[in-house]
Amino acid sequence: MKKYSFTINGNEYDVDVKNVDDNIAEVVVNGLSYSVEFDRAIETTKTPKLVRQQAVPSTDITPAEQKTSSPSGPKGAGYVKSPLPGTILDVHVMVGDTVRSGDKLITLEAMKMENIINSDKGGKVASVNVKKGDSVMEGDILIEIG
């Protein structure tokens, strides 16, 4: 279970704690087994609290950066990224097509569900980086709108 090395009065002891039940511990000291009884029962510790760093999706380059523009603001060129890993079932646009905000671009299968990826901006399709049957990861650039 746990191994310890002690030096007491110049003598070295290698101690292996094999098992601890209530207030009795089974230990091996320099190859000899002992059963050790404690004065009081050992209190079990509570479940430790896990401390984790804040998770930032891979689609976010800079977490502090504004993710969307105001509805009345100008819409420029941009990328349509995959929101989650999956397989492309269908591509509904081709290079050169003009799209408006809300138009259906791609059907993506993820976790056995079909997800429709719509355009979040208007413009002309500059490039389509995927085809039917391709596997994509979260954050992959699917379509560029210019």
Short mmCIF file of the C-alpha atoms (twelve columns), coordinates in Angstrom:
data_MODEL
# 
_entry.id   MODEL 
# 
loop_
_atom_site.group_PDB 
_atom_site.id 
_atom_site.type_symbol 
_atom_site.label_atom_id 
_atom_site.label_alt_id 
_atom_site.label_comp_id 
_atom_site.label_asym_id 
_atom_site.label_seq_id 
_atom_site.Cartn_x 
_atom_site.Cartn_y 
_atom_site.Cartn_z 
_atom_site.pdbx_PDB_model_num 
ATOM 1   C CA . MET A 1   0.000   0.000  0.000   1 
ATOM 2   C CA . LYS A 2   2.506   2.649  1.165   1 
ATOM 3   C CA . LYS A 3   6.246   2.498  1.752   1 
ATOM 4   C CA . TYR A 4   8.227   4.586  4.209   1 
ATOM 5   C CA . SER A 5   11.887  4.805  5.234   1 
ATOM 6   C CA . PHE A 6   12.734  5.842  8.783   1 
ATOM 7   C CA . THR A 7   16.028  6.474  10.559  1 
ATOM 8   C CA . ILE A 8   15.699  6.135  14.341  1 
ATOM 9   C CA . ASN A 9   18.799  6.471  16.547  1 
ATOM 10  C CA . GLY A 10  20.977  5.845  13.478  1 
ATOM 11  C CA . ASN A 11  19.136  2.642  12.507  1 
ATOM 12  C CA . GLU A 12  17.340  2.537  9.147   1 
ATOM 13  C CA . TYR A 13  13.904  0.953  8.894   1 
ATOM 14  C CA . ASP A 14  11.991  0.197  5.677   1 
ATOM 15  C CA . VAL A 15  8.295   0.066  6.519   1 
ATOM 16  C CA . ASP A 16  5.519   -1.175 4.210   1 
ATOM 17  C CA . VAL A 17  1.973   -0.476 5.408   1 
ATOM 18  C CA . LYS A 18  -0.067  -3.339 3.949   1 
ATOM 19  C CA . ASN A 19  -3.543  -2.849 5.398   1 
ATOM 20  C CA . VAL A 20  -5.326  -0.583 7.896   1 
ATOM 21  C CA . ASP A 21  -8.644  -1.682 9.452   1 
ATOM 22  C CA . ASP A 22  -10.153 0.582  12.123  1 
ATOM 23  C CA . ASN A 23  -7.274  0.957  14.629  1 
ATOM 24  C CA . ILE A 24  -5.163  -2.071 13.576  1 
ATOM 25  C CA . ALA A 25  -2.497  -1.845 10.871  1 
ATOM 26  C CA . GLU A 26  -0.573  -4.673 9.231   1 
ATOM 27  C CA . VAL A 27  3.014   -3.509 8.555   1 
ATOM 28  C CA . VAL A 28  6.253   -5.095 7.342   1 
ATOM 29  C CA . VAL A 29  9.410   -3.637 8.941   1 
ATOM 30  C CA . ASN A 30  12.703  -4.724 7.334   1 
ATOM 31  C CA . GLY A 31  11.038  -7.923 6.073   1 
ATOM 32  C CA . LEU A 32  9.273   -8.894 9.338   1 
ATOM 33  C CA . SER A 33  5.457   -8.679 9.621   1 
ATOM 34  C CA . TYR A 34  3.824   -6.922 12.567  1 
ATOM 35  C CA . SER A 35  0.287   -6.093 13.637  1 
ATOM 36  C CA . VAL A 36  0.169   -2.617 15.150  1 
ATOM 37  C CA . GLU A 37  -2.737  -1.320 17.251  1 
ATOM 38  C CA . PHE A 38  -3.394  2.411  17.547  1 
ATOM 39  C CA . ASP A 39  -4.623  4.173  20.720  1 
ATOM 40  C CA . ARG A 40  -7.648  5.522  18.900  1 
ATOM 41  C CA . ALA A 41  -9.523  4.678  15.739  1 
ATOM 42  C CA . ILE A 42  -8.236  6.411  12.609  1 
ATOM 43  C CA . GLU A 43  -10.763 8.849  11.210  1 
ATOM 44  C CA . THR A 44  -11.475 8.467  7.544   1 
ATOM 45  C CA . THR A 45  -10.964 11.584 5.502   1 
ATOM 46  C CA . LYS A 46  -13.770 13.214 3.613   1 
ATOM 47  C CA . THR A 47  -13.837 13.125 -0.156  1 
ATOM 48  C CA . PRO A 48  -11.333 15.710 -1.414  1 
ATOM 49  C CA . LYS A 49  -12.593 18.708 -3.309  1 
ATOM 50  C CA . LEU A 50  -11.479 18.661 -6.934  1 
ATOM 51  C CA . VAL A 51  -10.120 21.931 -8.231  1 
ATOM 52  C CA . ARG A 52  -10.157 22.275 -11.990 1 
ATOM 53  C CA . GLN A 53  -9.154  25.020 -14.355 1 
ATOM 54  C CA . GLN A 54  -11.872 26.776 -16.285 1 
ATOM 55  C CA . ALA A 55  -12.631 24.852 -19.482 1 
ATOM 56  C CA . VAL A 56  -12.521 26.898 -22.666 1 
ATOM 57  C CA . PRO A 57  -13.937 25.330 -25.853 1 
ATOM 58  C CA . SER A 58  -11.410 24.813 -28.631 1 
ATOM 59  C CA . THR A 59  -13.486 27.099 -30.830 1 
ATOM 60  C CA . ASP A 60  -12.566 30.051 -28.624 1 
ATOM 61  C CA . ILE A 61  -9.231  31.545 -29.602 1 
ATOM 62  C CA . THR A 62  -9.381  34.306 -27.026 1 
ATOM 63  C CA . PRO A 63  -11.901 33.727 -24.218 1 
ATOM 64  C CA . ALA A 64  -12.265 37.464 -23.499 1 
ATOM 65  C CA . GLU A 65  -13.015 38.289 -27.138 1 
ATOM 66  C CA . GLN A 66  -16.590 39.220 -28.035 1 
ATOM 67  C CA . LYS A 67  -18.220 36.219 -29.736 1 
ATOM 68  C CA . THR A 68  -20.991 37.934 -31.678 1 
ATOM 69  C CA . SER A 69  -21.605 41.286 -33.266 1 
ATOM 70  C CA . SER A 70  -24.602 43.482 -32.646 1 
ATOM 71  C CA . PRO A 71  -27.600 42.774 -34.912 1 
ATOM 72  C CA . SER A 72  -27.339 46.220 -36.514 1 
ATOM 73  C CA . GLY A 73  -23.541 46.020 -36.934 1 
ATOM 74  C CA . PRO A 74  -21.865 45.287 -40.258 1 
ATOM 75  C CA . LYS A 75  -21.367 41.649 -41.193 1 
ATOM 76  C CA . GLY A 76  -18.109 40.835 -42.898 1 
ATOM 77  C CA . ALA A 77  -16.170 37.823 -44.063 1 
ATOM 78  C CA . GLY A 78  -15.767 34.969 -41.648 1 
ATOM 79  C CA . TYR A 79  -15.603 31.295 -41.030 1 
ATOM 80  C CA . VAL A 80  -18.253 28.772 -40.101 1 
ATOM 81  C CA . LYS A 81  -16.706 26.313 -37.654 1 
ATOM 82  C CA . SER A 82  -17.879 22.920 -36.480 1 
ATOM 83  C CA . PRO A 83  -19.581 23.264 -33.092 1 
ATOM 84  C CA . LEU A 84  -18.799 19.636 -32.149 1 
ATOM 85  C CA . PRO A 85  -17.081 16.535 -33.572 1 
ATOM 86  C CA . GLY A 86  -19.073 14.524 -36.078 1 
ATOM 87  C CA . THR A 87  -19.591 13.418 -39.682 1 
ATOM 88  C CA . ILE A 88  -20.779 15.591 -42.565 1 
ATOM 89  C CA . LEU A 89  -24.063 14.180 -43.906 1 
ATOM 90  C CA . ASP A 90  -24.751 16.853 -46.525 1 
ATOM 91  C CA . VAL A 91  -23.349 20.150 -47.828 1 
ATOM 92  C CA . HIS A 92  -26.160 22.454 -48.983 1 
ATOM 93  C CA . VAL A 93  -24.048 25.220 -50.634 1 
ATOM 94  C CA . MET A 94  -21.287 25.460 -53.228 1 
ATOM 95  C CA . VAL A 95  -18.479 27.951 -53.824 1 
ATOM 96  C CA . GLY A 96  -19.929 31.123 -55.311 1 
ATOM 97  C CA . ASP A 97  -23.389 30.774 -53.757 1 
ATOM 98  C CA . THR A 98  -24.796 33.838 -52.014 1 
ATOM 99  C CA . VAL A 99  -26.088 33.132 -48.512 1 
ATOM 100 C CA . ARG A 100 -28.007 35.157 -45.964 1 
ATOM 101 C CA . SER A 101 -27.934 34.916 -42.206 1 
ATOM 102 C CA . GLY A 102 -29.920 31.829 -41.177 1 
ATOM 103 C CA . ASP A 103 -29.513 29.883 -44.456 1 
ATOM 104 C CA . LYS A 104 -28.862 26.133 -44.096 1 
ATOM 105 C CA . LEU A 105 -25.214 25.344 -44.933 1 
ATOM 106 C CA . ILE A 106 -24.364 21.856 -43.656 1 
ATOM 107 C CA . THR A 107 -26.016 18.859 -41.997 1 
ATOM 108 C CA . LEU A 108 -23.689 17.363 -39.374 1 
ATOM 109 C CA . GLU A 109 -24.252 14.063 -37.581 1 
ATOM 110 C CA . ALA A 110 -22.935 14.087 -34.027 1 
ATOM 111 C CA . MET A 111 -23.817 11.624 -31.250 1 
ATOM 112 C CA . LYS A 112 -26.382 9.934  -33.543 1 
ATOM 113 C CA . MET A 113 -28.263 13.204 -34.048 1 
ATOM 114 C CA . GLU A 114 -28.514 15.381 -37.127 1 
ATOM 115 C CA . ASN A 115 -27.459 18.993 -36.519 1 
ATOM 116 C CA . ILE A 116 -28.204 21.716 -39.045 1 
ATOM 117 C CA . ILE A 117 -25.444 24.330 -39.256 1 
ATOM 118 C CA . ASN A 118 -26.862 27.648 -40.430 1 
ATOM 119 C CA . SER A 119 -25.034 30.729 -41.644 1 
ATOM 120 C CA . ASP A 120 -24.522 33.411 -38.999 1 
ATOM 121 C CA . LYS A 121 -23.659 36.048 -41.609 1 
ATOM 122 C CA . GLY A 122 -24.565 36.992 -45.131 1 
ATOM 123 C CA . GLY A 123 -22.204 36.993 -48.093 1 
ATOM 124 C CA . LYS A 124 -20.739 34.879 -50.855 1 
ATOM 125 C CA . VAL A 125 -19.350 31.398 -50.150 1 
ATOM 126 C CA . ALA A 126 -15.591 31.711 -50.731 1 
ATOM 127 C CA . SER A 127 -14.631 28.116 -49.949 1 
ATOM 128 C CA . VAL A 128 -16.156 24.856 -48.775 1 
ATOM 129 C CA . ASN A 129 -13.550 22.846 -46.855 1 
ATOM 130 C CA . VAL A 130 -15.571 19.632 -46.351 1 
ATOM 131 C CA . LYS A 131 -17.544 17.145 -48.413 1 
ATOM 132 C CA . LYS A 132 -20.177 14.537 -47.657 1 
ATOM 133 C CA . GLY A 133 -18.785 11.758 -45.437 1 
ATOM 134 C CA . ASP A 134 -15.887 13.771 -43.956 1 
ATOM 135 C CA . SER A 135 -15.206 13.516 -40.230 1 
ATOM 136 C CA . VAL A 136 -14.648 16.822 -38.471 1 
ATOM 137 C CA . MET A 137 -13.510 17.855 -35.018 1 
ATOM 138 C CA . GLU A 138 -14.822 20.697 -32.879 1 
ATOM 139 C CA . GLY A 139 -13.507 24.006 -34.170 1 
ATOM 140 C CA . ASP A 140 -12.639 22.797 -37.692 1 
ATOM 141 C CA . ILE A 141 -13.353 25.420 -40.359 1 
ATOM 142 C CA . LEU A 142 -16.150 24.108 -42.566 1 
ATOM 143 C CA . ILE A 143 -17.012 27.057 -44.810 1 
ATOM 144 C CA . GLU A 144 -15.517 30.500 -45.465 1 
ATOM 145 C CA . ILE A 145 -17.929 33.294 -46.272 1 
ATOM 146 C CA . GLY A 146 -16.473 36.386 -47.933 1 
# 
